[in-house]
């Protein structure tokens, strides 16, 4: 079982939205991070908080998203 967490903050660091998701799967860390980013973007869009700045501590996932390399 894996879990994903998303926190959306404003420019002052105040939490605007948050969510957690349980998954019935064992995911590799970079896959879980990519899924959390996706869920975060969907959440931000659903509450009108786009455009947004993405922050993550998983550099390879951020680089893949930024460049589009390896995306389907």
PDB file with one MODEL, atoms N, CA, C and O in Angstrom:
MODEL        1
ATOM      1  N   UNK A   1       0.848  -1.181   0.000  1.00  0.00           N
ATOM      2  CA  UNK A   1       0.000   0.000   0.000  1.00  0.00           C
ATOM      3  C   UNK A   1       0.884   1.230   0.000  1.00  0.00           C
ATOM      4  O   UNK A   1       1.851   1.312   0.756  1.00  0.00           O
ATOM      5  N   UNK A   2       0.550   2.178  -0.845  1.00  0.00           N
ATOM      6  CA  UNK A   2       1.265   3.448  -0.923  1.00  0.00           C
ATOM      7  C   UNK A   2       0.305   4.581  -0.621  1.00  0.00           C
ATOM      8  O   UNK A   2      -0.911   4.439  -0.755  1.00  0.00           O
ATOM      9  N   UNK A   3       0.862   5.694  -0.216  1.00  0.00           N
ATOM     10  CA  UNK A   3       0.060   6.878   0.022  1.00  0.00           C
ATOM     11  C   UNK A   3       0.675   8.083  -0.653  1.00  0.00           C
ATOM     12  O   UNK A   3       1.896   8.192  -0.764  1.00  0.00           O
ATOM     13  N   UNK A   4      -0.177   8.989  -1.104  1.00  0.00           N
ATOM     14  CA  UNK A   4       0.263  10.225  -1.729  1.00  0.00           C
ATOM     15  C   UNK A   4      -0.275  11.385  -0.918  1.00  0.00           C
ATOM     16  O   UNK A   4      -1.396  11.334  -0.414  1.00  0.00           O
ATOM     17  N   UNK A   5       0.526  12.428  -0.794  1.00  0.00           N
ATOM     18  CA  UNK A   5       0.079  13.627  -0.112  1.00  0.00           C
ATOM     19  C   UNK A   5       0.348  14.856  -0.953  1.00  0.00           C
ATOM     20  O   UNK A   5       1.368  14.936  -1.638  1.00  0.00           O
ATOM     21  N   UNK A   6      -0.560  15.809  -0.903  1.00  0.00           N
ATOM     22  CA  UNK A   6      -0.452  17.045  -1.664  1.00  0.00           C
ATOM     23  C   UNK A   6      -0.748  18.205  -0.722  1.00  0.00           C
ATOM     24  O   UNK A   6      -1.728  18.177   0.023  1.00  0.00           O
ATOM     25  N   UNK A   7       0.103  19.220  -0.760  1.00  0.00           N
ATOM     26  CA  UNK A   7      -0.138  20.454  -0.015  1.00  0.00           C
ATOM     27  C   UNK A   7       0.014  21.611  -0.985  1.00  0.00           C
ATOM     28  O   UNK A   7       1.029  21.724  -1.671  1.00  0.00           O
ATOM     29  N   UNK A   8      -0.993  22.468  -1.041  1.00  0.00           N
ATOM     30  CA  UNK A   8      -0.951  23.653  -1.887  1.00  0.00           C
ATOM     31  C   UNK A   8      -0.919  24.865  -0.968  1.00  0.00           C
ATOM     32  O   UNK A   8      -1.817  25.073  -0.152  1.00  0.00           O
ATOM     33  N   UNK A   9       0.152  25.669  -1.123  1.00  0.00           N
ATOM     34  CA  UNK A   9       0.340  26.847  -0.293  1.00  0.00           C
ATOM     35  C   UNK A   9       0.296  28.113  -1.146  1.00  0.00           C
ATOM     36  O   UNK A   9       0.569  28.083  -2.346  1.00  0.00           O
ATOM     37  N   UNK A  10      -0.054  29.221  -0.500  1.00  0.00           N
ATOM     38  CA  UNK A  10       0.031  30.490  -1.200  1.00  0.00           C
ATOM     39  C   UNK A  10       1.452  31.035  -1.078  1.00  0.00           C
ATOM     40  O   UNK A  10       2.327  30.378  -0.513  1.00  0.00           O
ATOM     41  N   UNK A  11       1.676  32.226  -1.606  1.00  0.00           N
ATOM     42  CA  UNK A  11       3.022  32.792  -1.625  1.00  0.00           C
ATOM     43  C   UNK A  11       3.566  33.085  -0.233  1.00  0.00           C
ATOM     44  O   UNK A  11       4.772  33.271  -0.070  1.00  0.00           O
ATOM     45  N   UNK A  12       2.684  33.131   0.785  1.00  0.00           N
ATOM     46  CA  UNK A  12       3.123  33.354   2.165  1.00  0.00           C
ATOM     47  C   UNK A  12       3.393  32.047   2.901  1.00  0.00           C
ATOM     48  O   UNK A  12       3.874  32.056   4.034  1.00  0.00           O
ATOM     49  N   UNK A  13       3.083  30.924   2.254  1.00  0.00           N
ATOM     50  CA  UNK A  13       3.259  29.633   2.891  1.00  0.00           C
ATOM     51  C   UNK A  13       2.026  29.126   3.609  1.00  0.00           C
ATOM     52  O   UNK A  13       2.070  28.078   4.254  1.00  0.00           O
ATOM     53  N   UNK A  14       0.921  29.860   3.506  1.00  0.00           N
ATOM     54  CA  UNK A  14      -0.320  29.408   4.133  1.00  0.00           C
ATOM     55  C   UNK A  14      -0.953  28.296   3.302  1.00  0.00           C
ATOM     56  O   UNK A  14      -1.004  28.380   2.075  1.00  0.00           O
ATOM     57  N   UNK A  15      -1.428  27.271   3.969  1.00  0.00           N
ATOM     58  CA  UNK A  15      -2.028  26.139   3.275  1.00  0.00           C
ATOM     59  C   UNK A  15      -3.392  26.550   2.721  1.00  0.00           C
ATOM     60  O   UNK A  15      -4.274  26.993   3.456  1.00  0.00           O
ATOM     61  N   UNK A  16      -3.539  26.392   1.405  1.00  0.00           N
ATOM     62  CA  UNK A  16      -4.792  26.717   0.727  1.00  0.00           C
ATOM     63  C   UNK A  16      -5.650  25.463   0.538  1.00  0.00           C
ATOM     64  O   UNK A  16      -6.871  25.507   0.691  1.00  0.00           O
ATOM     65  N   UNK A  17      -5.007  24.365   0.209  1.00  0.00           N
ATOM     66  CA  UNK A  17      -5.675  23.069   0.010  1.00  0.00           C
ATOM     67  C   UNK A  17      -4.690  21.969   0.363  1.00  0.00           C
ATOM     68  O   UNK A  17      -3.475  22.160   0.296  1.00  0.00           O
ATOM     69  N   UNK A  18      -5.222  20.828   0.735  1.00  0.00           N
ATOM     70  CA  UNK A  18      -4.386  19.645   0.945  1.00  0.00           C
ATOM     71  C   UNK A  18      -5.234  18.404   0.703  1.00  0.00           C
ATOM     72  O   UNK A  18      -6.462  18.447   0.774  1.00  0.00           O
ATOM     73  N   UNK A  19      -4.571  17.328   0.424  1.00  0.00           N
ATOM     74  CA  UNK A  19      -5.278  16.069   0.185  1.00  0.00           C
ATOM     75  C   UNK A  19      -4.318  14.910   0.400  1.00  0.00           C
ATOM     76  O   UNK A  19      -3.103  15.059   0.270  1.00  0.00           O
ATOM     77  N   UNK A  20      -4.878  13.766   0.728  1.00  0.00           N
ATOM     78  CA  UNK A  20      -4.081  12.540   0.782  1.00  0.00           C
ATOM     79  C   UNK A  20      -4.863  11.443   0.068  1.00  0.00           C
ATOM     80  O   UNK A  20      -6.093  11.417   0.077  1.00  0.00           O
ATOM     81  N   UNK A  21      -4.120  10.557  -0.537  1.00  0.00           N
ATOM     82  CA  UNK A  21      -4.710   9.495  -1.352  1.00  0.00           C
ATOM     83  C   UNK A  21      -4.041   8.183  -0.980  1.00  0.00           C
ATOM     84  O   UNK A  21      -2.813   8.096  -0.949  1.00  0.00           O
ATOM     85  N   UNK A  22      -4.829   7.176  -0.704  1.00  0.00           N
ATOM     86  CA  UNK A  22      -4.311   5.836  -0.474  1.00  0.00           C
ATOM     87  C   UNK A  22      -4.384   5.035  -1.769  1.00  0.00           C
ATOM     88  O   UNK A  22      -5.375   5.102  -2.497  1.00  0.00           O
ATOM     89  N   UNK A  23      -3.340   4.290  -2.044  1.00  0.00           N
ATOM     90  CA  UNK A  23      -3.295   3.457  -3.247  1.00  0.00           C
ATOM     91  C   UNK A  23      -3.054   2.021  -2.848  1.00  0.00           C
ATOM     92  O   UNK A  23      -2.244   1.741  -1.965  1.00  0.00           O
ATOM     93  N   UNK A  24      -3.742   1.129  -3.484  1.00  0.00           N
ATOM     94  CA  UNK A  24      -3.568  -0.286  -3.204  1.00  0.00           C
ATOM     95  C   UNK A  24      -2.474  -0.845  -4.107  1.00  0.00           C
ATOM     96  O   UNK A  24      -2.715  -1.732  -4.926  1.00  0.00           O
ATOM     97  N   UNK A  25      -1.268  -0.308  -3.940  1.00  0.00           N
ATOM     98  CA  UNK A  25      -0.137  -0.726  -4.771  1.00  0.00           C
ATOM     99  C   UNK A  25       1.152  -0.340  -4.065  1.00  0.00           C
ATOM    100  O   UNK A  25       1.181   0.587  -3.256  1.00  0.00           O
ATOM    101  N   UNK A  26       2.210  -1.060  -4.381  1.00  0.00           N
ATOM    102  CA  UNK A  26       3.547  -0.692  -3.938  1.00  0.00           C
ATOM    103  C   UNK A  26       4.244  -0.023  -5.109  1.00  0.00           C
ATOM    104  O   UNK A  26       4.544  -0.669  -6.113  1.00  0.00           O
ATOM    105  N   UNK A  27       4.504   1.279  -4.979  1.00  0.00           N
ATOM    106  CA  UNK A  27       5.061   2.047  -6.082  1.00  0.00           C
ATOM    107  C   UNK A  27       6.516   2.401  -5.831  1.00  0.00           C
ATOM    108  O   UNK A  27       6.937   2.583  -4.689  1.00  0.00           O
ATOM    109  N   UNK A  28       7.271   2.496  -6.901  1.00  0.00           N
ATOM    110  CA  UNK A  28       8.624   3.026  -6.788  1.00  0.00           C
ATOM    111  C   UNK A  28       8.499   4.495  -6.414  1.00  0.00           C
ATOM    112  O   UNK A  28       7.541   5.153  -6.820  1.00  0.00           O
ATOM    113  N   UNK A  29       9.449   5.022  -5.648  1.00  0.00           N
ATOM    114  CA  UNK A  29       9.327   6.406  -5.161  1.00  0.00           C
ATOM    115  C   UNK A  29       9.128   7.449  -6.263  1.00  0.00           C
ATOM    116  O   UNK A  29       8.330   8.371  -6.094  1.00  0.00           O
ATOM    117  N   UNK A  30       9.830   7.322  -7.378  1.00  0.00           N
ATOM    118  CA  UNK A  30       9.678   8.330  -8.426  1.00  0.00           C
ATOM    119  C   UNK A  30       8.301   8.256  -9.097  1.00  0.00           C
ATOM    120  O   UNK A  30       7.790   9.271  -9.568  1.00  0.00           O
ATOM    121  N   UNK A  31       7.710   7.083  -9.143  1.00  0.00           N
ATOM    122  CA  UNK A  31       6.356   6.942  -9.691  1.00  0.00           C
ATOM    123  C   UNK A  31       5.349   7.572  -8.730  1.00  0.00           C
ATOM    124  O   UNK A  31       4.439   8.284  -9.155  1.00  0.00           O
ATOM    125  N   UNK A  32       5.515   7.309  -7.437  1.00  0.00           N
ATOM    126  CA  UNK A  32       4.620   7.906  -6.443  1.00  0.00           C
ATOM    127  C   UNK A  32       4.725   9.429  -6.473  1.00  0.00           C
ATOM    128  O   UNK A  32       3.711  10.118  -6.364  1.00  0.00           O
ATOM    129  N   UNK A  33       5.927   9.958  -6.620  1.00  0.00           N
ATOM    130  CA  UNK A  33       6.108  11.409  -6.686  1.00  0.00           C
ATOM    131  C   UNK A  33       5.422  11.992  -7.913  1.00  0.00           C
ATOM    132  O   UNK A  33       4.756  13.023  -7.820  1.00  0.00           O
ATOM    133  N   UNK A  34       5.579  11.345  -9.054  1.00  0.00           N
ATOM    134  CA  UNK A  34       4.934  11.816 -10.280  1.00  0.00           C
ATOM    135  C   UNK A  34       3.412  11.794 -10.132  1.00  0.00           C
ATOM    136  O   UNK A  34       2.726  12.711 -10.585  1.00  0.00           O
ATOM    137  N   UNK A  35       2.895  10.752  -9.502  1.00  0.00           N
ATOM    138  CA  UNK A  35       1.442  10.675  -9.288  1.00  0.00           C
ATOM    139  C   UNK A  35       0.970  11.771  -8.341  1.00  0.00           C
ATOM    140  O   UNK A  35      -0.093  12.355  -8.552  1.00  0.00           O
ATOM    141  N   UNK A  36       1.749  12.057  -7.300  1.00  0.00           N
ATOM    142  CA  UNK A  36       1.378  13.118  -6.362  1.00  0.00           C
ATOM    143  C   UNK A  36       1.381  14.477  -7.064  1.00  0.00           C
ATOM    144  O   UNK A  36       0.502  15.303  -6.818  1.00  0.00           O
ATOM    145  N   UNK A  37       2.354  14.709  -7.927  1.00  0.00           N
ATOM    146  CA  UNK A  37       2.403  15.958  -8.689  1.00  0.00           C
ATOM    147  C   UNK A  37       1.159  16.067  -9.569  1.00  0.00           C
ATOM    148  O   UNK A  37       0.523  17.119  -9.630  1.00  0.00           O
ATOM    149  N   UNK A  38       0.822  14.984 -10.241  1.00  0.00           N
ATOM    150  CA  UNK A  38      -0.367  14.983 -11.103  1.00  0.00           C
ATOM    151  C   UNK A  38      -1.626  15.294 -10.291  1.00  0.00           C
ATOM    152  O   UNK A  38      -2.441  16.128 -10.684  1.00  0.00           O
ATOM    153  N   UNK A  39      -1.770  14.616  -9.163  1.00  0.00           N
ATOM    154  CA  UNK A  39      -2.936  14.856  -8.300  1.00  0.00           C
ATOM    155  C   UNK A  39      -2.954  16.302  -7.809  1.00  0.00           C
ATOM    156  O   UNK A  39      -4.019  16.913  -7.718  1.00  0.00           O
ATOM    157  N   UNK A  40      -1.781  16.851  -7.492  1.00  0.00           N
ATOM    158  CA  UNK A  40      -1.693  18.233  -7.033  1.00  0.00           C
ATOM    159  C   UNK A  40      -2.127  19.225  -8.087  1.00  0.00           C
ATOM    160  O   UNK A  40      -2.824  20.195  -7.788  1.00  0.00           O
ATOM    161  N   UNK A  41      -1.712  18.983  -9.336  1.00  0.00           N
ATOM    162  CA  UNK A  41      -2.117  19.859 -10.432  1.00  0.00           C
ATOM    163  C   UNK A  41      -3.625  19.777 -10.644  1.00  0.00           C
ATOM    164  O   UNK A  41      -4.280  20.800 -10.845  1.00  0.00           O
ATOM    165  N   UNK A  42      -4.177  18.572 -10.599  1.00  0.00           N
ATOM    166  CA  UNK A  42      -5.627  18.414 -10.740  1.00  0.00           C
ATOM    167  C   UNK A  42      -6.369  19.129  -9.610  1.00  0.00           C
ATOM    168  O   UNK A  42      -7.374  19.798  -9.849  1.00  0.00           O
ATOM    169  N   UNK A  43      -5.874  18.985  -8.388  1.00  0.00           N
ATOM    170  CA  UNK A  43      -6.501  19.636  -7.239  1.00  0.00           C
ATOM    171  C   UNK A  43      -6.431  21.157  -7.385  1.00  0.00           C
ATOM    172  O   UNK A  43      -7.431  21.845  -7.178  1.00  0.00           O
ATOM    173  N   UNK A  44      -5.267  21.682  -7.738  1.00  0.00           N
ATOM    174  CA  UNK A  44      -5.114  23.127  -7.905  1.00  0.00           C
ATOM    175  C   UNK A  44      -6.073  23.651  -8.972  1.00  0.00           C
ATOM    176  O   UNK A  44      -6.688  24.702  -8.794  1.00  0.00           O
ATOM    177  N   UNK A  45      -6.198  22.930 -10.062  1.00  0.00           N
ATOM    178  CA  UNK A  45      -7.120  23.339 -11.116  1.00  0.00           C
ATOM    179  C   UNK A  45      -8.569  23.308 -10.675  1.00  0.00           C
ATOM    180  O   UNK A  45      -9.358  24.178 -11.046  1.00  0.00           O
ATOM    181  N   UNK A  46      -8.918  22.309  -9.885  1.00  0.00           N
ATOM    182  CA  UNK A  46     -10.317  22.159  -9.470  1.00  0.00           C
ATOM    183  C   UNK A  46     -10.777  23.246  -8.505  1.00  0.00           C
ATOM    184  O   UNK A  46     -11.975  23.500  -8.377  1.00  0.00           O
ATOM    185  N   UNK A  47      -9.832  23.887  -7.827  1.00  0.00           N
ATOM    186  CA  UNK A  47     -10.200  24.955  -6.881  1.00  0.00           C
ATOM    187  C   UNK A  47      -9.739  26.326  -7.377  1.00  0.00           C
ATOM    188  O   UNK A  47      -9.743  27.292  -6.614  1.00  0.00           O
ATOM    189  N   UNK A  48      -9.346  26.416  -8.641  1.00  0.00           N
ATOM    190  CA  UNK A  48      -9.006  27.697  -9.241  1.00  0.00           C
ATOM    191  C   UNK A  48      -7.673  28.280  -8.819  1.00  0.00           C
ATOM    192  O   UNK A  48      -7.520  29.500  -8.771  1.00  0.00           O
ATOM    193  N   UNK A  49      -6.702  27.426  -8.512  1.00  0.00           N
ATOM    194  CA  UNK A  49      -5.396  27.901  -8.059  1.00  0.00           C
ATOM    195  C   UNK A  49      -4.302  27.745  -9.114  1.00  0.00           C
ATOM    196  O   UNK A  49      -3.124  27.637  -8.775  1.00  0.00           O
ATOM    197  N   UNK A  50      -4.684  27.735 -10.377  1.00  0.00           N
ATOM    198  CA  UNK A  50      -3.703  27.697 -11.459  1.00  0.00           C
ATOM    199  C   UNK A  50      -3.661  29.063 -12.125  1.00  0.00           C
ATOM    200  O   UNK A  50      -4.692  29.734 -12.173  1.00  0.00           O
ATOM    201  N   UNK A  51      -2.536  29.502 -12.635  1.00  0.00           N
ATOM    202  CA  UNK A  51      -1.259  28.799 -12.706  1.00  0.00           C
ATOM    203  C   UNK A  51      -0.614  28.680 -11.326  1.00  0.00           C
ATOM    204  O   UNK A  51      -0.992  29.381 -10.387  1.00  0.00           O
ATOM    205  N   UNK A  52       0.354  27.790 -11.224  1.00  0.00           N
ATOM    206  CA  UNK A  52       1.001  27.514  -9.950  1.00  0.00           C
ATOM    207  C   UNK A  52       2.480  27.224 -10.161  1.00  0.00           C
ATOM    208  O   UNK A  52       2.919  26.964 -11.282  1.00  0.00           O
ATOM    209  N   UNK A  53       3.233  27.270  -9.088  1.00  0.00           N
ATOM    210  CA  UNK A  53       4.643  26.900  -9.078  1.00  0.00           C
ATOM    211  C   UNK A  53       4.738  25.529  -8.430  1.00  0.00           C
ATOM    212  O   UNK A  53       4.198  25.306  -7.347  1.00  0.00           O
ATOM    213  N   UNK A  54       5.423  24.618  -9.092  1.00  0.00           N
ATOM    214  CA  UNK A  54       5.585  23.262  -8.595  1.00  0.00           C
ATOM    215  C   UNK A  54       6.901  23.135  -7.848  1.00  0.00           C
ATOM    216  O   UNK A  54       7.942  23.573  -8.338  1.00  0.00           O
ATOM    217  N   UNK A  55       6.858  22.542  -6.672  1.00  0.00           N
ATOM    218  CA  UNK A  55       8.072  22.249  -5.915  1.00  0.00           C
ATOM    219  C   UNK A  55       8.074  20.774  -5.558  1.00  0.00           C
ATOM    220  O   UNK A  55       7.049  20.210  -5.175  1.00  0.00           O
ATOM    221  N   UNK A  56       9.235  20.160  -5.687  1.00  0.00           N
ATOM    222  CA  UNK A  56       9.393  18.741  -5.358  1.00  0.00           C
ATOM    223  C   UNK A  56      10.845  18.491  -5.003  1.00  0.00           C
ATOM    224  O   UNK A  56      11.735  19.218  -5.444  1.00  0.00           O
ATOM    225  N   UNK A  57      11.080  17.466  -4.211  1.00  0.00           N
ATOM    226  CA  UNK A  57      12.451  17.110  -3.875  1.00  0.00           C
ATOM    227  C   UNK A  57      12.965  15.940  -4.724  1.00  0.00           C
ATOM    228  O   UNK A  57      14.018  15.373  -4.431  1.00  0.00           O
ATOM    229  N   UNK A  58      12.237  15.590  -5.748  1.00  0.00           N
ATOM    230  CA  UNK A  58      12.641  14.487  -6.630  1.00  0.00           C
ATOM    231  C   UNK A  58      13.050  15.074  -7.978  1.00  0.00           C
ATOM    232  O   UNK A  58      12.220  15.258  -8.869  1.00  0.00           O
ATOM    233  N   UNK A  59      14.343  15.363  -8.109  1.00  0.00           N
ATOM    234  CA  UNK A  59      14.863  16.094  -9.255  1.00  0.00           C
ATOM    235  C   UNK A  59      14.582  15.404 -10.582  1.00  0.00           C
ATOM    236  O   UNK A  59      14.220  16.071 -11.551  1.00  0.00           O
ATOM    237  N   UNK A  60      14.741  14.084 -10.651  1.00  0.00           N
ATOM    238  CA  UNK A  60      14.536  13.411 -11.940  1.00  0.00           C
ATOM    239  C   UNK A  60      13.094  13.523 -12.419  1.00  0.00           C
ATOM    240  O   UNK A  60      12.856  13.595 -13.625  1.00  0.00           O
ATOM    241  N   UNK A  61      12.130  13.540 -11.507  1.00  0.00           N
ATOM    242  CA  UNK A  61      10.726  13.693 -11.893  1.00  0.00           C
ATOM    243  C   UNK A  61      10.475  15.124 -12.372  1.00  0.00           C
ATOM    244  O   UNK A  61       9.815  15.333 -13.389  1.00  0.00           O
ATOM    245  N   UNK A  62      10.993  16.092 -11.652  1.00  0.00           N
ATOM    246  CA  UNK A  62      10.826  17.493 -12.045  1.00  0.00           C
ATOM    247  C   UNK A  62      11.467  17.743 -13.410  1.00  0.00           C
ATOM    248  O   UNK A  62      10.875  18.416 -14.253  1.00  0.00           O
ATOM    249  N   UNK A  63      12.667  17.212 -13.637  1.00  0.00           N
ATOM    250  CA  UNK A  63      13.333  17.393 -14.926  1.00  0.00           C
ATOM    251  C   UNK A  63      12.531  16.753 -16.060  1.00  0.00           C
ATOM    252  O   UNK A  63      12.434  17.319 -17.149  1.00  0.00           O
ATOM    253  N   UNK A  64      11.969  15.602 -15.812  1.00  0.00           N
ATOM    254  CA  UNK A  64      11.160  14.937 -16.852  1.00  0.00           C
ATOM    255  C   UNK A  64       9.927  15.767 -17.182  1.00  0.00           C
ATOM    256  O   UNK A  64       9.574  15.921 -18.351  1.00  0.00           O
ATOM    257  N   UNK A  65       9.278  16.297 -16.164  1.00  0.00           N
ATOM    258  CA  UNK A  65       8.099  17.134 -16.395  1.00  0.00           C
ATOM    259  C   UNK A  65       8.503  18.418 -17.128  1.00  0.00           C
ATOM    260  O   UNK A  65       7.819  18.845 -18.059  1.00  0.00           O
ATOM    261  N   UNK A  66       9.597  19.019 -16.713  1.00  0.00           N
ATOM    262  CA  UNK A  66      10.035  20.288 -17.309  1.00  0.00           C
ATOM    263  C   UNK A  66      10.410  20.156 -18.766  1.00  0.00           C
ATOM    264  O   UNK A  66      10.099  21.034 -19.571  1.00  0.00           O
ATOM    265  N   UNK A  67      11.079  19.063 -19.120  1.00  0.00           N
ATOM    266  CA  UNK A  67      11.563  18.902 -20.488  1.00  0.00           C
ATOM    267  C   UNK A  67      10.599  18.130 -21.360  1.00  0.00           C
ATOM    268  O   UNK A  67      10.643  18.243 -22.585  1.00  0.00           O
ATOM    269  N   UNK A  68       9.727  17.347 -20.747  1.00  0.00           N
ATOM    270  CA  UNK A  68       8.810  16.510 -21.519  1.00  0.00           C
ATOM    271  C   UNK A  68       9.442  15.201 -21.986  1.00  0.00           C
ATOM    272  O   UNK A  68       8.772  14.383 -22.615  1.00  0.00           O
ATOM    273  N   UNK A  69      10.726  14.994 -21.685  1.00  0.00           N
ATOM    274  CA  UNK A  69      11.401  13.765 -22.079  1.00  0.00           C
ATOM    275  C   UNK A  69      10.812  12.572 -21.326  1.00  0.00           C
ATOM    276  O   UNK A  69      10.679  12.611 -20.103  1.00  0.00           O
ATOM    277  N   UNK A  70      10.470  11.540 -22.038  1.00  0.00           N
ATOM    278  CA  UNK A  70       9.984  10.319 -21.418  1.00  0.00           C
ATOM    279  C   UNK A  70       8.515  10.341 -21.069  1.00  0.00           C
ATOM    280  O   UNK A  70       8.006   9.384 -20.485  1.00  0.00           O
ATOM    281  N   UNK A  71       7.815  11.421 -21.414  1.00  0.00           N
ATOM    282  CA  UNK A  71       6.382  11.461 -21.144  1.00  0.00           C
ATOM    283  C   UNK A  71       5.614  10.822 -22.281  1.00  0.00           C
ATOM    284  O   UNK A  71       6.038  10.879 -23.435  1.00  0.00           O
ATOM    285  N   UNK A  72       4.494  10.218 -21.962  1.00  0.00           N
ATOM    286  CA  UNK A  72       3.657   9.591 -22.999  1.00  0.00           C
ATOM    287  C   UNK A  72       2.876  10.633 -23.752  1.00  0.00           C
ATOM    288  O   UNK A  72       2.117  10.297 -24.662  1.00  0.00           O
TER     289      UNK A  72
ENDMDL
END
